[in-house]
Amino acid sequence: MKHIALTLIAVAGLAIAGCSDGTSDSLSNGGGGGAGDPNGTAGNENTTFDHSNDPGGAAPGADFQPAEPGQVKLIGSPEITSRLHACGKISLKSLGDILTSRGLTGGGTRPAGALSGQAIFAQGATAAALGGANYNGRVPEAPFASTSAMAKMFDIFTMSSYDAVNANWTAPACPGVKVLGADGKFTPDGLTCLMGKTARAEHLAIANDAIAKNPTDGAKIAIAALLSAAHTCQ
């Protein structure tokens, strides 16, 4: 009986010693950094990424380094730029409102048999191509544009450009504004109306350069490109 008791005490002593030396546990393999490590944030390097606890940024030699202060001041912090530069999709309703409010409703002169941007938008298959909601299937509208959606939107903007260059073009959202002036060049107010943001000198220079290089279709090409750049992303 005494021999059995001594054996049990010896086994218990070995178990206690094994737990207290911190070198042979199976969770951290003796390396520390587990959930009980006050210096660890998310386990250890063998399981999950352990973020630095240095309030000044990543520790020297770490893979991640914080953004340079000058870069943050120039383009914004990563948190801000991730929101500003995310490429979300414009909703179908918003696209329809843009076409209507900017007078892109099919009033221009197009090649024989070609549909206007408004007509393309109104086609039954366009909503699905643009990621519209499928109510019967209980599928909401897509939050991001697919490649086919981007291509379809560019088709709409391309054919809408014929309306904007029409001499009788008027936009309910911009009364009294003309896209092209009497000299045949783009006006700042006209581009501002189409893009929905203030036209800069660079916008005018590129758009008018398209007219200079292609007097026949340059204006339409420029309008399609500007509409796509302004409304397809960002």
Beta strands, then each sheet from edge to edge (+ up, - down):
end
